[in-house]
Amino acid sequence: MKIKFFGMAGDIVGSPTISLPASEMAGINNVAALKAYLYKNYPKLGELSSMAIAVNKSYASEDTSLDPMDEIALIPPVSGG
């Protein structure tokens, strides 16, 4: 599974993308489980005020199912003007 991180999420993780090997995907079958995995491995992600998650270029809810071939994007809060 390929995960893209935008904005400060990439800064927190230290890379704009990571790939989860199959060995780490056990039990990560939906967005809620993925968030739990990411917050455990990158605790500062959990400190963001909000974060949108897209699966295959569509915004996803907590119960959206995941497949090892999915492309995930984490989009932190955005400000500007």
C-alpha positions as CSV (number, residue, x, y, z in Angstrom):
1,M,0.0,0.0,0.0
2,K,1.4,3.4,-1.0
3,I,0.7,6.3,1.3
4,K,1.2,9.9,0.3
5,F,1.6,12.7,2.9
6,F,0.9,16.3,2.1
7,G,1.9,19.5,3.9
8,M,2.9,19.1,7.5
9,A,2.0,15.4,7.5
10,G,4.9,14.8,5.2
11,D,7.1,16.8,7.5
12,I,6.0,14.7,10.5
13,V,6.7,11.4,8.7
14,G,9.9,12.7,7.2
15,S,8.9,11.7,3.6
16,P,6.2,12.6,1.1
17,T,5.5,8.9,0.5
18,I,5.9,5.6,2.3
19,S,5.0,2.0,1.2
20,L,3.6,-0.4,3.7
21,P,5.0,-3.9,3.2
22,A,2.5,-6.8,3.3
23,S,4.0,-7.9,6.6
24,E,2.9,-4.7,8.3
25,M,-0.6,-4.7,6.7
26,A,-2.0,-7.5,8.8
27,G,-5.1,-6.1,10.5
28,I,-5.1,-2.9,8.5
29,N,-8.3,-3.5,6.6
30,N,-10.0,-0.1,6.8
31,V,-9.2,3.6,7.2
32,A,-9.7,3.5,11.0
33,A,-7.2,0.7,11.4
34,L,-4.7,2.6,9.1
35,K,-5.1,5.8,11.2
36,A,-4.4,3.8,14.4
37,Y,-1.3,2.3,12.8
38,L,0.0,5.7,11.6
39,Y,-0.7,7.4,15.0
40,K,1.1,4.6,16.8
41,N,4.2,4.9,14.5
42,Y,4.0,8.7,14.0
43,P,2.4,10.0,17.2
44,K,2.7,13.7,16.1
45,L,0.1,12.9,13.3
46,G,-2.5,12.4,16.1
47,E,-1.8,16.0,17.3
48,L,-3.1,17.6,14.1
49,S,-6.4,19.3,14.5
50,S,-7.9,17.3,11.6
51,M,-6.8,15.1,8.7
52,A,-8.7,14.1,5.6
53,I,-7.9,10.7,4.1
54,A,-8.4,9.8,0.5
55,V,-8.4,6.3,-1.0
56,N,-7.7,6.1,-4.7
57,K,-8.4,9.8,-5.1
58,S,-11.7,9.9,-3.3
59,Y,-12.3,11.1,0.3
60,A,-12.8,8.2,2.6
61,S,-14.6,7.6,5.9
62,E,-13.3,5.6,8.9
63,D,-15.1,2.4,7.7
64,T,-13.8,2.5,4.1
65,S,-12.2,-0.8,3.3
66,L,-8.6,-0.9,2.2
67,D,-6.8,-3.2,-0.3
68,P,-3.0,-3.6,-0.5
69,M,-3.0,-2.0,-4.0
70,D,-4.8,1.2,-2.8
71,E,-3.2,4.6,-3.0
72,I,-3.8,6.5,0.2
73,A,-3.4,10.3,0.7
74,L,-3.3,12.0,4.1
75,I,-4.3,15.7,3.8
76,P,-3.7,17.8,6.9
77,P,-5.5,21.0,7.7
78,V,-5.0,23.7,5.1
79,S,-4.9,27.4,5.7
80,G,-4.4,30.3,3.5
81,G,-6.0,33.4,2.1
